[in-house]
Amino acid sequence: KHISRIFAWTSVLAGLLLGSCSNRKADLIAGEAGFTVAYFSAADLNAALRDTACARLRFYDARRTSKDAQGSVILIGERADTTELSGVPYKLYDKLASSTAVSISLSKADAHVRCMYVTAPQKRYCAEFSRREVATLMGAAGCGGIQLMPKMTTRGFWSMEMSPVRFSGSTATVLTSVPPVFCTSPCPDMCGPMGDYINY
């Protein structure tokens, strides 16, 4: 579903080989998988998709601080050539409150720092979802945003699964009327030019 890509980040892939035998329970802590669960509101998603140059939404695993035990995710729009949108803030998921997902706007430099707080290099990754995939999820009745969960591909690379949710107070309920979407080609495993990413 993506344009032609190259295999990149030799050091990151080497880290994957070194970390392939790690304990799976330990993998789910923020410093490993980068995050445990994250949410974004329809407003944040639509703000990125409003740009006609946006072909996909890119989500990076991240941490709010170097000691963040839950981890987070950063959202940014992506062009068809894998470069990221400019002139718009990166959005870092912060918390659920007031029946929505609250995010923090970051500069590109600040977003890079949050990505690098993920201390295991082999677990610094991003997942991408097309405009159509996001629109399909957002079309679920009562949908107010999306949930992201870390999940590994059959090739052993970390990725993300996206589901539509309904927000209420400080909780989110997954809507099962529309099935979740799983990114089968995260980076790594399949990447564009290194300069198009902020997590290295």
HELIX and SHEET records of a PDB file:
HELIX    1   1 THR A   10  GLY A   19  1                                  10    
HELIX    2   2 ARG A   24  ASP A   27  1                                   4    
HELIX    3   3 ALA A   30  ALA A   33  1                                   4    
HELIX    4   4 ALA A   42  LEU A   49  1                                   8    
HELIX    5   5 LYS A  108  MET A  116  1                                   9    
HELIX    6   6 PRO A  121  LYS A  123  5                                   3    
HELIX    7   7 ARG A  131  MET A  138  1                                   8    
HELIX    8   8 MET A  194  ASP A  196  5                                   3    
SHEET    1   A 4 ALA A  38  SER A  41  0                                        
SHEET    2   A 4 GLY A 145  MET A 152 -1                                        
SHEET    3   A 4 TRP A 158  SER A 168 -1                                        
SHEET    4   A 4 THR A 171  VAL A 174 -1                                        
SHEET    1   B 4 ALA A  38  SER A  41  0                                        
SHEET    2   B 4 GLY A 145  MET A 152 -1                                        
SHEET    3   B 4 TRP A 158  SER A 168 -1                                        
SHEET    4   B 4 VAL A 181  PHE A 182 -1                                        
SHEET    1   C 5 THR A 100  LEU A 106  0                                        
SHEET    2   C 5 TYR A  90  ALA A  97 -1                                        
SHEET    3   C 5 SER A  72  GLU A  78 -1                                        
SHEET    4   C 5 ARG A  56  ALA A  62 -1                                        
SHEET    5   C 5 CYS A 126  SER A 130 -1                                        
END                                                                             
